[in-house]
Amino acid sequence: MQIKIEKMKIFEIEQETLIECDNPKCDYNIPNETKDPNVETKQYINMPCPKCGENLLTQKDYDLAASFMRVVNWMNKYFGWLGYFKWRRKKEYSTSVKIKDNKINIVE
């Protein structure tokens, strides 16, 4: 007999795009095929957008995103057990997080 115990998370993250151009007039983005938020994006630092030429990812935004993910992963690791109580919640909440100009913007 084999029992599978899933690791619980309090924050379920699904990242649809790895990189989105910060230029509001440009719609260039690089899709995240795995939807894994921990995919490395360091190779896009200071890379020009192929569509408009603006910077795709600054070092500060990369550092802030990496720090944000470290906090989320830490919280899931040490407080994931709270996920066992999800069944008591009546409503699921979702939000979008955008990191731009060294700021974390939460879009509801």
PyRosetta script that sets phi, psi and omega in degrees:
from pyrosetta import init, pose_from_sequence

init()
pose = pose_from_sequence("MQIKIEKMKIFEIEQETLIECDNPKCDYNIPNETKDPNVETKQYINMPCPKCGENLLTQKDYDLAASFMRVVNWMNKYFGWLGYFKWRRKKEYSTSVKIKDNKINIVE")
pose.set_psi(1, 134.9)
pose.set_omega(1, -179.7)
pose.set_phi(2, -123.4)
pose.set_psi(2, 129.7)
pose.set_omega(2, 179.7)
pose.set_phi(3, -114.9)
pose.set_psi(3, 128.2)
pose.set_omega(3, 178.8)
pose.set_phi(4, -101.0)
pose.set_psi(4, 120.7)
pose.set_omega(4, 177.4)
pose.set_phi(5, -108.1)
pose.set_psi(5, 116.9)
pose.set_omega(5, -179.9)
pose.set_phi(6, -81.8)
pose.set_psi(6, 141.1)
pose.set_omega(6, 175.7)
pose.set_phi(7, -73.9)
pose.set_psi(7, 123.5)
pose.set_omega(7, -177.6)
pose.set_phi(8, -80.3)
pose.set_psi(8, 152.0)
pose.set_omega(8, 177.5)
pose.set_phi(9, -134.5)
pose.set_psi(9, 144.6)
pose.set_omega(9, 173.6)
pose.set_phi(10, -91.4)
pose.set_psi(10, -22.0)
pose.set_omega(10, 175.8)
pose.set_phi(11, -120.5)
pose.set_psi(11, 111.6)
pose.set_omega(11, 174.6)
pose.set_phi(12, -93.2)
pose.set_psi(12, 121.1)
pose.set_omega(12, -176.7)
pose.set_phi(13, -115.3)
pose.set_psi(13, 132.3)
pose.set_omega(13, 174.7)
pose.set_phi(14, -128.3)
pose.set_psi(14, 111.6)
pose.set_omega(14, -177.4)
pose.set_phi(15, -101.9)
pose.set_psi(15, 109.6)
pose.set_omega(15, -175.7)
pose.set_phi(16, -78.3)
pose.set_psi(16, -33.5)
pose.set_omega(16, 179.3)
pose.set_phi(17, -124.3)
pose.set_psi(17, 142.4)
pose.set_omega(17, 175.6)
pose.set_phi(18, -75.4)
pose.set_psi(18, -49.1)
pose.set_omega(18, -175.9)
pose.set_phi(19, -136.8)
pose.set_psi(19, 138.3)
pose.set_omega(19, 171.3)
pose.set_phi(20, -124.6)
pose.set_psi(20, 136.1)
pose.set_omega(20, 178.2)
pose.set_phi(21, -63.5)
pose.set_psi(21, 135.8)
pose.set_omega(21, -178.4)
pose.set_phi(22, -77.8)
pose.set_psi(22, -15.1)
pose.set_omega(22, 179.2)
pose.set_phi(23, -68.0)
pose.set_psi(23, 119.2)
pose.set_omega(23, -177.4)
pose.set_phi(24, -63.9)
pose.set_psi(24, -19.4)
pose.set_omega(24, 179.5)
pose.set_phi(25, -88.9)
pose.set_psi(25, -5.8)
pose.set_omega(25, -177.5)
pose.set_phi(26, -111.7)
pose.set_psi(26, 138.1)
pose.set_omega(26, -179.3)
pose.set_phi(27, -110.2)
pose.set_psi(27, 20.6)
pose.set_omega(27, -178.4)
pose.set_phi(28, -70.4)
pose.set_psi(28, 134.4)
pose.set_omega(28, 172.7)
pose.set_phi(29, -150.5)
pose.set_psi(29, 159.2)
pose.set_omega(29, 178.1)
pose.set_phi(30, -112.0)
pose.set_psi(30, 113.3)
pose.set_omega(30, -177.8)
pose.set_phi(31, -67.3)
pose.set_psi(31, 148.5)
pose.set_omega(31, 176.0)
pose.set_phi(32, -98.8)
pose.set_psi(32, 100.9)
pose.set_omega(32, -174.8)
pose.set_phi(33, -63.8)
pose.set_psi(33, -32.8)
pose.set_omega(33, -177.2)
pose.set_phi(34, -89.8)
pose.set_psi(34, -15.7)
pose.set_omega(34, -176.0)
pose.set_phi(35, 64.9)
pose.set_psi(35, 7.8)
pose.set_omega(35, 178.9)
pose.set_phi(36, -77.0)
pose.set_psi(36, 122.7)
pose.set_omega(36, -178.2)
pose.set_phi(37, -74.2)
pose.set_psi(37, -9.4)
pose.set_omega(37, -177.8)
pose.set_phi(38, -97.0)
pose.set_psi(38, 16.7)
pose.set_omega(38, 177.7)
pose.set_phi(39, -69.9)
pose.set_psi(39, 135.8)
pose.set_omega(39, -178.1)
pose.set_phi(40, -69.8)
pose.set_psi(40, 131.8)
pose.set_omega(40, 179.6)
pose.set_phi(41, -120.9)
pose.set_psi(41, 11.5)
pose.set_omega(41, -176.6)
pose.set_phi(42, -56.3)
pose.set_psi(42, -31.3)
pose.set_omega(42, -177.1)
pose.set_phi(43, -66.9)
pose.set_psi(43, -13.4)
pose.set_omega(43, -179.1)
pose.set_phi(44, -94.6)
pose.set_psi(44, -1.3)
pose.set_omega(44, 179.6)
pose.set_phi(45, -63.9)
pose.set_psi(45, 128.6)
pose.set_omega(45, 179.2)
pose.set_phi(46, 59.6)
pose.set_psi(46, 20.4)
pose.set_omega(46, 176.1)
pose.set_phi(47, -86.3)
pose.set_psi(47, 132.7)
pose.set_omega(47, 178.7)
pose.set_phi(48, -73.8)
pose.set_psi(48, 145.4)
pose.set_omega(48, 177.2)
pose.set_phi(49, -66.3)
pose.set_psi(49, 130.0)
pose.set_omega(49, -179.3)
pose.set_phi(50, -66.6)
pose.set_psi(50, -18.1)
pose.set_omega(50, -176.8)
pose.set_phi(51, -93.2)
pose.set_psi(51, -44.4)
pose.set_omega(51, -175.2)
pose.set_phi(52, -120.4)
pose.set_psi(52, -13.5)
pose.set_omega(52, 176.7)
pose.set_phi(53, 91.4)
pose.set_psi(53, -8.3)
pose.set_omega(53, 179.0)
pose.set_phi(54, -73.9)
pose.set_psi(54, 163.7)
pose.set_omega(54, -179.5)
pose.set_phi(55, -66.7)
pose.set_psi(55, 128.5)
pose.set_omega(55, 179.4)
pose.set_phi(56, -76.3)
pose.set_psi(56, -38.0)
pose.set_omega(56, -175.5)
pose.set_phi(57, -151.4)
pose.set_psi(57, 123.9)
pose.set_omega(57, 177.2)
pose.set_phi(58, -89.5)
pose.set_psi(58, 160.2)
pose.set_omega(58, 178.6)
pose.set_phi(59, -61.2)
pose.set_psi(59, -41.5)
pose.set_omega(59, -179.5)
pose.set_phi(60, -63.6)
pose.set_psi(60, -42.5)
pose.set_omega(60, 178.7)
pose.set_phi(61, -66.7)
pose.set_psi(61, -38.7)
pose.set_omega(61, 176.6)
pose.set_phi(62, -61.4)
pose.set_psi(62, -47.2)
pose.set_omega(62, -179.6)
pose.set_phi(63, -61.8)
pose.set_psi(63, -41.3)
pose.set_omega(63, 180.0)
pose.set_phi(64, -66.6)
pose.set_psi(64, -42.4)
pose.set_omega(64, 178.3)
pose.set_phi(65, -63.8)
pose.set_psi(65, -41.5)
pose.set_omega(65, 178.8)
pose.set_phi(66, -64.5)
pose.set_psi(66, -41.1)
pose.set_omega(66, 178.3)
pose.set_phi(67, -65.0)
pose.set_psi(67, -42.8)
pose.set_omega(67, 177.6)
pose.set_phi(68, -58.8)
pose.set_psi(68, -45.9)
pose.set_omega(68, -179.6)
pose.set_phi(69, -67.3)
pose.set_psi(69, -34.9)
pose.set_omega(69, 176.3)
pose.set_phi(70, -61.4)
pose.set_psi(70, -41.9)
pose.set_omega(70, 179.5)
pose.set_phi(71, -65.8)
pose.set_psi(71, -45.5)
pose.set_omega(71, 179.4)
pose.set_phi(72, -61.7)
pose.set_psi(72, -45.9)
pose.set_omega(72, 180.0)
pose.set_phi(73, -63.4)
pose.set_psi(73, -39.1)
pose.set_omega(73, 178.3)
pose.set_phi(74, -64.0)
pose.set_psi(74, -44.5)
pose.set_omega(74, -179.8)
pose.set_phi(75, -64.1)
pose.set_psi(75, -40.4)
pose.set_omega(75, 177.6)
pose.set_phi(76, -64.8)
pose.set_psi(76, -36.6)
pose.set_omega(76, -178.3)
pose.set_phi(77, -68.5)
pose.set_psi(77, -46.2)
pose.set_omega(77, -173.6)
pose.set_phi(78, -93.8)
pose.set_psi(78, -19.1)
pose.set_omega(78, -180.0)
pose.set_phi(79, -121.6)
pose.set_psi(79, 10.8)
pose.set_omega(79, 179.7)
pose.set_phi(80, -58.5)
pose.set_psi(80, -27.3)
pose.set_omega(80, 179.5)
pose.set_phi(81, -58.9)
pose.set_psi(81, -23.6)
pose.set_omega(81, 177.2)
pose.set_phi(82, -65.5)
pose.set_psi(82, -20.1)
pose.set_omega(82, 177.6)
pose.set_phi(83, -63.6)
pose.set_psi(83, -19.8)
pose.set_omega(83, 177.6)
pose.set_phi(84, -65.6)
pose.set_psi(84, -18.5)
pose.set_omega(84, -178.8)
pose.set_phi(85, -96.5)
pose.set_psi(85, 10.8)
pose.set_omega(85, -179.9)
pose.set_phi(86, -58.3)
pose.set_psi(86, -34.1)
pose.set_omega(86, -176.8)
pose.set_phi(87, -60.5)
pose.set_psi(87, -20.6)
pose.set_omega(87, 179.9)
pose.set_phi(88, -79.4)
pose.set_psi(88, -22.5)
pose.set_omega(88, 179.7)
pose.set_phi(89, -72.7)
pose.set_psi(89, 139.4)
pose.set_omega(89, 179.2)
pose.set_phi(90, -92.1)
pose.set_psi(90, -23.0)
pose.set_omega(90, -173.9)
pose.set_phi(91, -132.5)
pose.set_psi(91, 137.7)
pose.set_omega(91, 174.1)
pose.set_phi(92, -91.0)
pose.set_psi(92, 143.8)
pose.set_omega(92, 178.4)
pose.set_phi(93, -114.1)
pose.set_psi(93, 140.9)
pose.set_omega(93, 174.7)
pose.set_phi(94, -139.9)
pose.set_psi(94, 152.0)
pose.set_omega(94, -179.1)
pose.set_phi(95, -152.2)
pose.set_psi(95, 164.0)
pose.set_omega(95, 176.1)
pose.set_phi(96, -112.3)
pose.set_psi(96, 142.5)
pose.set_omega(96, 178.6)
pose.set_phi(97, -119.8)
pose.set_psi(97, 126.1)
pose.set_omega(97, 177.3)
pose.set_phi(98, -119.3)
pose.set_psi(98, 132.9)
pose.set_omega(98, 177.6)
pose.set_phi(99, -112.4)
pose.set_psi(99, 115.9)
pose.set_omega(99, -177.0)
pose.set_phi(100, -151.5)
pose.set_psi(100, 141.6)
pose.set_omega(100, 178.7)
pose.set_phi(101, 54.0)
pose.set_psi(101, 40.6)
pose.set_omega(101, 177.7)
pose.set_phi(102, 60.5)
pose.set_psi(102, 31.5)
pose.set_omega(102, 177.6)
pose.set_phi(103, -133.1)
pose.set_psi(103, 145.4)
pose.set_omega(103, 173.7)
pose.set_phi(104, -96.7)
pose.set_psi(104, 118.5)
pose.set_omega(104, 179.6)
pose.set_phi(105, -110.4)
pose.set_psi(105, 123.7)
pose.set_omega(105, 178.6)
pose.set_phi(106, -101.1)
pose.set_psi(106, 122.7)
pose.set_omega(106, -177.6)
pose.set_phi(107, -110.9)
pose.set_psi(107, 122.0)
pose.set_omega(107, -179.4)
pose.set_phi(108, -98.3)
pose.dump_pdb("model.pdb")
